[in-house]
């Protein structure tokens, strides 16, 4: 039986979605086995998903922290892309 999974998703609709993907594409190489972060360019938007085993209740905090980090990275990347456009 597969354990319970917790998933958080972020969708950013912007003309710069492809550039944003390239700027924040996560590296799962060092992520723990129970955590998966993925982002893709879908219909002109950036869609990111954070998925993890949530059998351990303490991992819910890890999910929230990972989403917080992702949102901070997205904001920084958007700001940098906008500054380059000026």
PDB file as gemmi writes it, atoms N, CA and C in Angstrom:
CRYST1    1.000    1.000    1.000  90.00  90.00  90.00 P 1                      
ATOM      1  N   UNK A   1       0.831  -1.185   0.000  1.00  0.00           N  
ATOM      2  CA  UNK A   1       0.000   0.000   0.000  1.00  0.00           C  
ATOM      3  C   UNK A   1       0.877   1.250   0.000  1.00  0.00           C  
ATOM      4  N   UNK A   2       0.559   2.186  -0.864  1.00  0.00           N  
ATOM      5  CA  UNK A   2       1.286   3.438  -0.949  1.00  0.00           C  
ATOM      6  C   UNK A   2       0.809   4.344   0.174  1.00  0.00           C  
ATOM      7  N   UNK A   3       1.758   5.009   0.840  1.00  0.00           N  
ATOM      8  CA  UNK A   3       1.408   5.899   1.942  1.00  0.00           C  
ATOM      9  C   UNK A   3       0.716   7.160   1.449  1.00  0.00           C  
ATOM     10  N   UNK A   4       0.235   7.922   2.401  1.00  0.00           N  
ATOM     11  CA  UNK A   4      -0.441   9.178   2.087  1.00  0.00           C  
ATOM     12  C   UNK A   4       0.540  10.173   1.499  1.00  0.00           C  
ATOM     13  N   UNK A   5       0.056  10.974   0.538  1.00  0.00           N  
ATOM     14  CA  UNK A   5       0.870  12.003  -0.108  1.00  0.00           C  
ATOM     15  C   UNK A   5       0.235  13.356   0.155  1.00  0.00           C  
ATOM     16  N   UNK A   6       1.060  14.342   0.399  1.00  0.00           N  
ATOM     17  CA  UNK A   6       0.603  15.727   0.530  1.00  0.00           C  
ATOM     18  C   UNK A   6       1.165  16.489  -0.663  1.00  0.00           C  
ATOM     19  N   UNK A   7       0.328  17.308  -1.280  1.00  0.00           N  
ATOM     20  CA  UNK A   7       0.742  18.035  -2.480  1.00  0.00           C  
ATOM     21  C   UNK A   7       0.345  19.493  -2.342  1.00  0.00           C  
ATOM     22  N   UNK A   8       1.300  20.375  -2.616  1.00  0.00           N  
ATOM     23  CA  UNK A   8       1.030  21.806  -2.684  1.00  0.00           C  
ATOM     24  C   UNK A   8       1.344  22.270  -4.092  1.00  0.00           C  
ATOM     25  N   UNK A   9       0.500  23.128  -4.643  1.00  0.00           N  
ATOM     26  CA  UNK A   9       0.701  23.601  -6.027  1.00  0.00           C  
ATOM     27  C   UNK A   9       0.707  25.116  -6.073  1.00  0.00           C  
ATOM     28  N   UNK A  10       1.506  25.642  -6.997  1.00  0.00           N  
ATOM     29  CA  UNK A  10       1.586  27.073  -7.248  1.00  0.00           C  
ATOM     30  C   UNK A  10       1.462  27.269  -8.749  1.00  0.00           C  
ATOM     31  N   UNK A  11       0.638  28.219  -9.156  1.00  0.00           N  
ATOM     32  CA  UNK A  11       0.486  28.551 -10.582  1.00  0.00           C  
ATOM     33  C   UNK A  11       0.673  30.053 -10.735  1.00  0.00           C  
ATOM     34  N   UNK A  12       1.578  30.436 -11.642  1.00  0.00           N  
ATOM     35  CA  UNK A  12       1.845  31.843 -11.913  1.00  0.00           C  
ATOM     36  C   UNK A  12       1.548  32.097 -13.388  1.00  0.00           C  
ATOM     37  N   UNK A  13       0.566  32.921 -13.634  1.00  0.00           N  
ATOM     38  CA  UNK A  13       0.218  33.270 -15.010  1.00  0.00           C  
ATOM     39  C   UNK A  13       0.923  34.568 -15.364  1.00  0.00           C  
ATOM     40  N   UNK A  14       1.856  34.468 -16.299  1.00  0.00           N  
ATOM     41  CA  UNK A  14       2.655  35.618 -16.705  1.00  0.00           C  
ATOM     42  C   UNK A  14       3.194  35.385 -18.105  1.00  0.00           C  
ATOM     43  N   UNK A  15       3.437  36.461 -18.813  1.00  0.00           N  
ATOM     44  CA  UNK A  15       4.046  36.368 -20.140  1.00  0.00           C  
ATOM     45  C   UNK A  15       5.475  35.847 -20.045  1.00  0.00           C  
ATOM     46  N   UNK A  16       6.051  35.933 -18.864  1.00  0.00           N  
ATOM     47  CA  UNK A  16       7.442  35.523 -18.646  1.00  0.00           C  
ATOM     48  C   UNK A  16       7.538  34.127 -18.044  1.00  0.00           C  
ATOM     49  N   UNK A  17       6.519  33.310 -18.224  1.00  0.00           N  
ATOM     50  CA  UNK A  17       6.471  31.998 -17.568  1.00  0.00           C  
ATOM     51  C   UNK A  17       7.648  31.098 -17.947  1.00  0.00           C  
ATOM     52  N   UNK A  18       8.043  31.096 -19.207  1.00  0.00           N  
ATOM     53  CA  UNK A  18       9.146  30.231 -19.629  1.00  0.00           C  
ATOM     54  C   UNK A  18      10.463  30.696 -19.009  1.00  0.00           C  
ATOM     55  N   UNK A  19      10.708  31.997 -19.031  1.00  0.00           N  
ATOM     56  CA  UNK A  19      11.918  32.532 -18.405  1.00  0.00           C  
ATOM     57  C   UNK A  19      11.900  32.286 -16.899  1.00  0.00           C  
ATOM     58  N   UNK A  20      10.733  32.393 -16.300  1.00  0.00           N  
ATOM     59  CA  UNK A  20      10.588  32.136 -14.868  1.00  0.00           C  
ATOM     60  C   UNK A  20      10.903  30.671 -14.554  1.00  0.00           C  
ATOM     61  N   UNK A  21      10.444  29.768 -15.400  1.00  0.00           N  
ATOM     62  CA  UNK A  21      10.747  28.348 -15.223  1.00  0.00           C  
ATOM     63  C   UNK A  21      12.251  28.117 -15.244  1.00  0.00           C  
ATOM     64  N   UNK A  22      12.921  28.705 -16.209  1.00  0.00           N  
ATOM     65  CA  UNK A  22      14.364  28.532 -16.318  1.00  0.00           C  
ATOM     66  C   UNK A  22      15.086  29.092 -15.094  1.00  0.00           C  
ATOM     67  N   UNK A  23      14.535  30.150 -14.512  1.00  0.00           N  
ATOM     68  CA  UNK A  23      15.174  30.792 -13.359  1.00  0.00           C  
ATOM     69  C   UNK A  23      14.995  30.006 -12.067  1.00  0.00           C  
ATOM     70  N   UNK A  24      13.894  29.305 -11.918  1.00  0.00           N  
ATOM     71  CA  UNK A  24      13.615  28.652 -10.634  1.00  0.00           C  
ATOM     72  C   UNK A  24      13.504  27.133 -10.716  1.00  0.00           C  
ATOM     73  N   UNK A  25      13.833  26.574 -11.863  1.00  0.00           N  
ATOM     74  CA  UNK A  25      13.687  25.128 -12.017  1.00  0.00           C  
ATOM     75  C   UNK A  25      14.413  24.423 -10.874  1.00  0.00           C  
ATOM     76  N   UNK A  26      13.666  23.690 -10.069  1.00  0.00           N  
ATOM     77  CA  UNK A  26      14.268  23.082  -8.875  1.00  0.00           C  
ATOM     78  C   UNK A  26      15.209  21.936  -9.205  1.00  0.00           C  
ATOM     79  N   UNK A  27      16.151  21.758  -8.315  1.00  0.00           N  
ATOM     80  CA  UNK A  27      17.104  20.664  -8.438  1.00  0.00           C  
ATOM     81  C   UNK A  27      16.745  19.629  -7.385  1.00  0.00           C  
ATOM     82  N   UNK A  28      16.219  18.504  -7.822  1.00  0.00           N  
ATOM     83  CA  UNK A  28      15.797  17.457  -6.889  1.00  0.00           C  
ATOM     84  C   UNK A  28      16.939  16.534  -6.477  1.00  0.00           C  
ATOM     85  N   UNK A  29      18.135  16.769  -6.994  1.00  0.00           N  
ATOM     86  CA  UNK A  29      19.246  15.855  -6.732  1.00  0.00           C  
ATOM     87  C   UNK A  29      19.552  15.725  -5.246  1.00  0.00           C  
ATOM     88  N   UNK A  30      19.400  16.805  -4.494  1.00  0.00           N  
ATOM     89  CA  UNK A  30      19.729  16.756  -3.074  1.00  0.00           C  
ATOM     90  C   UNK A  30      18.493  16.702  -2.183  1.00  0.00           C  
ATOM     91  N   UNK A  31      17.342  16.570  -2.774  1.00  0.00           N  
ATOM     92  CA  UNK A  31      16.107  16.507  -1.992  1.00  0.00           C  
ATOM     93  C   UNK A  31      15.990  15.129  -1.343  1.00  0.00           C  
ATOM     94  N   UNK A  32      15.410  15.085  -0.153  1.00  0.00           N  
ATOM     95  CA  UNK A  32      15.195  13.777   0.475  1.00  0.00           C  
ATOM     96  C   UNK A  32      14.260  12.909  -0.374  1.00  0.00           C  
ATOM     97  N   UNK A  33      14.340  11.616  -0.193  1.00  0.00           N  
ATOM     98  CA  UNK A  33      13.544  10.675  -0.993  1.00  0.00           C  
ATOM     99  C   UNK A  33      12.048  10.922  -0.852  1.00  0.00           C  
ATOM    100  N   UNK A  34      11.610  11.472   0.259  1.00  0.00           N  
ATOM    101  CA  UNK A  34      10.174  11.666   0.501  1.00  0.00           C  
ATOM    102  C   UNK A  34       9.645  12.989  -0.046  1.00  0.00           C  
ATOM    103  N   UNK A  35      10.518  13.792  -0.705  1.00  0.00           N  
ATOM    104  CA  UNK A  35      10.130  15.115  -1.207  1.00  0.00           C  
ATOM    105  C   UNK A  35      10.404  15.213  -2.702  1.00  0.00           C  
ATOM    106  N   UNK A  36       9.435  15.738  -3.448  1.00  0.00           N  
ATOM    107  CA  UNK A  36       9.604  15.949  -4.900  1.00  0.00           C  
ATOM    108  C   UNK A  36       9.078  17.326  -5.252  1.00  0.00           C  
ATOM    109  N   UNK A  37       9.915  18.116  -5.928  1.00  0.00           N  
ATOM    110  CA  UNK A  37       9.520  19.438  -6.403  1.00  0.00           C  
ATOM    111  C   UNK A  37       9.657  19.434  -7.919  1.00  0.00           C  
ATOM    112  N   UNK A  38       8.608  19.870  -8.606  1.00  0.00           N  
ATOM    113  CA  UNK A  38       8.682  19.931 -10.063  1.00  0.00           C  
ATOM    114  C   UNK A  38       7.953  21.177 -10.554  1.00  0.00           C  
ATOM    115  N   UNK A  39       8.468  21.740 -11.627  1.00  0.00           N  
ATOM    116  CA  UNK A  39       7.841  22.904 -12.258  1.00  0.00           C  
ATOM    117  C   UNK A  39       7.788  22.660 -13.759  1.00  0.00           C  
ATOM    118  N   UNK A  40       6.763  23.210 -14.397  1.00  0.00           N  
ATOM    119  CA  UNK A  40       6.637  23.076 -15.844  1.00  0.00           C  
ATOM    120  C   UNK A  40       5.915  24.294 -16.410  1.00  0.00           C  
ATOM    121  N   UNK A  41       6.102  24.484 -17.701  1.00  0.00           N  
ATOM    122  CA  UNK A  41       5.459  25.566 -18.447  1.00  0.00           C  
ATOM    123  C   UNK A  41       4.217  24.971 -19.095  1.00  0.00           C  
ATOM    124  N   UNK A  42       3.041  25.451 -18.687  1.00  0.00           N  
ATOM    125  CA  UNK A  42       1.779  24.887 -19.184  1.00  0.00           C  
ATOM    126  C   UNK A  42       0.862  26.018 -19.644  1.00  0.00           C  
ATOM    127  N   UNK A  43       0.552  26.043 -20.927  1.00  0.00           N  
ATOM    128  CA  UNK A  43      -0.385  27.026 -21.483  1.00  0.00           C  
ATOM    129  C   UNK A  43      -0.075  28.459 -21.054  1.00  0.00           C  
ATOM    130  N   UNK A  44       1.179  28.856 -21.162  1.00  0.00           N  
ATOM    131  CA  UNK A  44       1.569  30.228 -20.853  1.00  0.00           C  
ATOM    132  C   UNK A  44       1.669  30.536 -19.372  1.00  0.00           C  
ATOM    133  N   UNK A  45       1.699  29.522 -18.540  1.00  0.00           N  
ATOM    134  CA  UNK A  45       1.813  29.730 -17.094  1.00  0.00           C  
ATOM    135  C   UNK A  45       2.888  28.798 -16.534  1.00  0.00           C  
ATOM    136  N   UNK A  46       3.417  29.171 -15.398  1.00  0.00           N  
ATOM    137  CA  UNK A  46       4.342  28.317 -14.677  1.00  0.00           C  
ATOM    138  C   UNK A  46       3.543  27.565 -13.624  1.00  0.00           C  
ATOM    139  N   UNK A  47       3.664  26.247 -13.623  1.00  0.00           N  
ATOM    140  CA  UNK A  47       2.991  25.433 -12.621  1.00  0.00           C  
ATOM    141  C   UNK A  47       4.041  24.634 -11.868  1.00  0.00           C  
ATOM    142  N   UNK A  48       4.032  24.782 -10.545  1.00  0.00           N  
ATOM    143  CA  UNK A  48       4.965  24.053  -9.696  1.00  0.00           C  
ATOM    144  C   UNK A  48       4.180  23.204  -8.707  1.00  0.00           C  
ATOM    145  N   UNK A  49       4.750  22.064  -8.394  1.00  0.00           N  
ATOM    146  CA  UNK A  49       4.128  21.134  -7.468  1.00  0.00           C  
ATOM    147  C   UNK A  49       5.177  20.666  -6.466  1.00  0.00           C  
ATOM    148  N   UNK A  50       4.790  20.649  -5.202  1.00  0.00           N  
ATOM    149  CA  UNK A  50       5.624  20.091  -4.138  1.00  0.00           C  
ATOM    150  C   UNK A  50       4.853  18.891  -3.598  1.00  0.00           C  
ATOM    151  N   UNK A  51       5.463  17.724  -3.694  1.00  0.00           N  
ATOM    152  CA  UNK A  51       4.785  16.495  -3.290  1.00  0.00           C  
ATOM    153  C   UNK A  51       5.669  15.737  -2.315  1.00  0.00           C  
ATOM    154  N   UNK A  52       5.043  15.193  -1.295  1.00  0.00           N  
ATOM    155  CA  UNK A  52       5.819  14.481  -0.297  1.00  0.00           C  
ATOM    156  C   UNK A  52       4.978  13.448   0.435  1.00  0.00           C  
ATOM    157  N   UNK A  53       5.673  12.519   1.033  1.00  0.00           N  
ATOM    158  CA  UNK A  53       5.018  11.589   1.939  1.00  0.00           C  
ATOM    159  C   UNK A  53       4.625  12.373   3.178  1.00  0.00           C  
ATOM    160  N   UNK A  54       3.396  12.198   3.621  1.00  0.00           N  
ATOM    161  CA  UNK A  54       2.977  12.942   4.822  1.00  0.00           C  
ATOM    162  C   UNK A  54       2.541  11.994   5.925  1.00  0.00           C  
ATOM    163  N   UNK A  55       3.124  10.817   5.931  1.00  0.00           N  
ATOM    164  CA  UNK A  55       2.837   9.867   6.995  1.00  0.00           C  
ATOM    165  C   UNK A  55       3.332  10.393   8.341  1.00  0.00           C  
ATOM    166  N   UNK A  56       4.420  11.164   8.317  1.00  0.00           N  
ATOM    167  CA  UNK A  56       4.954  11.790   9.528  1.00  0.00           C  
ATOM    168  C   UNK A  56       4.371  13.201   9.616  1.00  0.00           C  
ATOM    169  N   UNK A  57       3.577  13.505  10.630  1.00  0.00           N  
ATOM    170  CA  UNK A  57       2.931  14.821  10.730  1.00  0.00           C  
ATOM    171  C   UNK A  57       3.913  15.995  10.717  1.00  0.00           C  
ATOM    172  N   UNK A  58       5.147  15.783  11.153  1.00  0.00           N  
ATOM    173  CA  UNK A  58       6.127  16.869  11.145  1.00  0.00           C  
ATOM    174  C   UNK A  58       6.503  17.288   9.727  1.00  0.00           C  
ATOM    175  N   UNK A  59       6.260  16.429   8.768  1.00  0.00           N  
ATOM    176  CA  UNK A  59       6.603  16.765   7.380  1.00  0.00           C  
ATOM    177  C   UNK A  59       5.654  17.797   6.783  1.00  0.00           C  
ATOM    178  N   UNK A  60       4.489  17.984   7.392  1.00  0.00           N  
ATOM    179  CA  UNK A  60       3.579  19.024   6.918  1.00  0.00           C  
ATOM    180  C   UNK A  60       4.279  20.382   7.005  1.00  0.00           C  
ATOM    181  N   UNK A  61       5.047  20.600   8.068  1.00  0.00           N  
ATOM    182  CA  UNK A  61       5.814  21.832   8.206  1.00  0.00           C  
ATOM    183  C   UNK A  61       6.867  21.930   7.097  1.00  0.00           C  
ATOM    184  N   UNK A  62       7.475  20.812   6.731  1.00  0.00           N  
ATOM    185  CA  UNK A  62       8.437  20.802   5.625  1.00  0.00           C  
ATOM    186  C   UNK A  62       7.770  21.196   4.316  1.00  0.00           C  
ATOM    187  N   UNK A  63       6.547  20.733   4.114  1.00  0.00           N  
ATOM    188  CA  UNK A  63       5.798  21.105   2.909  1.00  0.00           C  
ATOM    189  C   UNK A  63       5.580  22.612   2.884  1.00  0.00           C  
ATOM    190  N   UNK A  64       5.130  23.155   3.997  1.00  0.00           N  
ATOM    191  CA  UNK A  64       4.885  24.603   4.064  1.00  0.00           C  
ATOM    192  C   UNK A  64       6.179  25.392   3.856  1.00  0.00           C  
ATOM    193  N   UNK A  65       7.253  24.962   4.479  1.00  0.00           N  
ATOM    194  CA  UNK A  65       8.528  25.661   4.330  1.00  0.00           C  
ATOM    195  C   UNK A  65       9.047  25.586   2.898  1.00  0.00           C  
ATOM    196  N   UNK A  66       8.867  24.444   2.254  1.00  0.00           N  
ATOM    197  CA  UNK A  66       9.297  24.301   0.864  1.00  0.00           C  
ATOM    198  C   UNK A  66       8.471  25.207  -0.045  1.00  0.00           C  
ATOM    199  N   UNK A  67       7.169  25.290   0.192  1.00  0.00           N  
ATOM    200  CA  UNK A  67       6.319  26.202  -0.587  1.00  0.00           C  
ATOM    201  C   UNK A  67       6.718  27.656  -0.336  1.00  0.00           C  
ATOM    202  N   UNK A  68       7.015  28.008   0.910  1.00  0.00           N  
ATOM    203  CA  UNK A  68       7.479  29.366   1.223  1.00  0.00           C  
ATOM    204  C   UNK A  68       8.753  29.690   0.448  1.00  0.00           C  
ATOM    205  N   UNK A  69       9.715  28.764   0.454  1.00  0.00           N  
ATOM    206  CA  UNK A  69      10.968  28.973  -0.277  1.00  0.00           C  
ATOM    207  C   UNK A  69      10.715  29.129  -1.769  1.00  0.00           C  
ATOM    208  N   UNK A  70       9.834  28.310  -2.296  1.00  0.00           N  
ATOM    209  CA  UNK A  70       9.500  28.382  -3.717  1.00  0.00           C  
ATOM    210  C   UNK A  70       8.881  29.736  -4.060  1.00  0.00           C  
ATOM    211  N   UNK A  71       7.945  30.194  -3.230  1.00  0.00           N  
ATOM    212  CA  UNK A  71       7.307  31.489  -3.479  1.00  0.00           C  
ATOM    213  C   UNK A  71       8.314  32.633  -3.407  1.00  0.00           C  
ATOM    214  N   UNK A  72       9.235  32.582  -2.455  1.00  0.00           N  
ATOM    215  CA  UNK A  72      10.278  33.612  -2.363  1.00  0.00           C  
ATOM    216  C   UNK A  72      11.162  33.598  -3.609  1.00  0.00           C  
ATOM    217  N   UNK A  73      11.507  32.419  -4.089  1.00  0.00           N  
ATOM    218  CA  UNK A  73      12.320  32.302  -5.306  1.00  0.00           C  
ATOM    219  C   UNK A  73      11.572  32.829  -6.522  1.00  0.00           C  
ATOM    220  N   UNK A  74      10.293  32.520  -6.605  1.00  0.00           N  
ATOM    221  CA  UNK A  74       9.486  33.020  -7.722  1.00  0.00           C  
ATOM    222  C   UNK A  74       9.402  34.540  -7.699  1.00  0.00           C  
ATOM    223  N   UNK A  75       9.195  35.121  -6.521  1.00  0.00           N  
ATOM    224  CA  UNK A  75       9.116  36.582  -6.406  1.00  0.00           C  
ATOM    225  C   UNK A  75      10.433  37.233  -6.814  1.00  0.00           C  
ATOM    226  N   UNK A  76      11.549  36.672  -6.343  1.00  0.00           N  
ATOM    227  CA  UNK A  76      12.862  37.213  -6.683  1.00  0.00           C  
ATOM    228  C   UNK A  76      13.125  37.100  -8.186  1.00  0.00           C  
ATOM    229  N   UNK A  77      12.769  35.966  -8.767  1.00  0.00           N  
ATOM    230  CA  UNK A  77      12.970  35.778 -10.206  1.00  0.00           C  
ATOM    231  C   UNK A  77      12.095  36.728 -11.011  1.00  0.00           C  
ATOM    232  N   UNK A  78      10.845  36.907 -10.607  1.00  0.00           N  
ATOM    233  CA  UNK A  78       9.965  37.852 -11.310  1.00  0.00           C  
ATOM    234  C   UNK A  78      10.510  39.272 -11.219  1.00  0.00           C  
ATOM    235  N   UNK A  79      10.975  39.660 -10.038  1.00  0.00           N  
ATOM    236  CA  UNK A  79      11.553  40.994  -9.873  1.00  0.00           C  
ATOM    237  C   UNK A  79      12.768  41.183 -10.772  1.00  0.00           C  
ATOM    238  N   UNK A  80      13.635  40.168 -10.824  1.00  0.00           N  
ATOM    239  CA  UNK A  80      14.830  40.250 -11.666  1.00  0.00           C  
ATOM    240  C   UNK A  80      14.458  40.327 -13.141  1.00  0.00           C  
ATOM    241  N   UNK A  81      13.475  39.561 -13.570  1.00  0.00           N  
ATOM    242  CA  UNK A  81      13.039  39.591 -14.967  1.00  0.00           C  
ATOM    243  C   UNK A  81      12.437  40.954 -15.323  1.00  0.00           C  
ATOM    244  N   UNK A  82      11.691  41.526 -14.398  1.00  0.00           N  
ATOM    245  CA  UNK A  82      11.099  42.839 -14.649  1.00  0.00           C  
ATOM    246  C   UNK A  82      12.161  43.923 -14.706  1.00  0.00           C  
ATOM    247  N   UNK A  83      13.201  43.830 -13.864  1.00  0.00           N  
ATOM    248  CA  UNK A  83      14.275  44.807 -13.896  1.00  0.00           C  
ATOM    249  C   UNK A  83      15.045  44.741 -15.211  1.00  0.00           C  
ATOM    250  N   UNK A  84      15.233  43.534 -15.734  1.00  0.00           N  
ATOM    251  CA  UNK A  84      15.937  43.380 -17.023  1.00  0.00           C  
ATOM    252  C   UNK A  84      15.132  43.978 -18.156  1.00  0.00           C  
ATOM    253  N   UNK A  85      13.808  43.983 -18.013  1.00  0.00           N  
ATOM    254  CA  UNK A  85      12.942  44.494 -19.088  1.00  0.00           C  
ATOM    255  C   UNK A  85      12.927  46.007 -19.132  1.00  0.00           C  
ATOM    256  N   UNK A  86      13.362  46.650 -18.050  1.00  0.00           N  
ATOM    257  CA  UNK A  86      13.316  48.123 -17.998  1.00  0.00           C  
ATOM    258  C   UNK A  86      14.457  48.723 -18.771  1.00  0.00           C  
TER     259      UNK A  86                                                      
END                                                                             
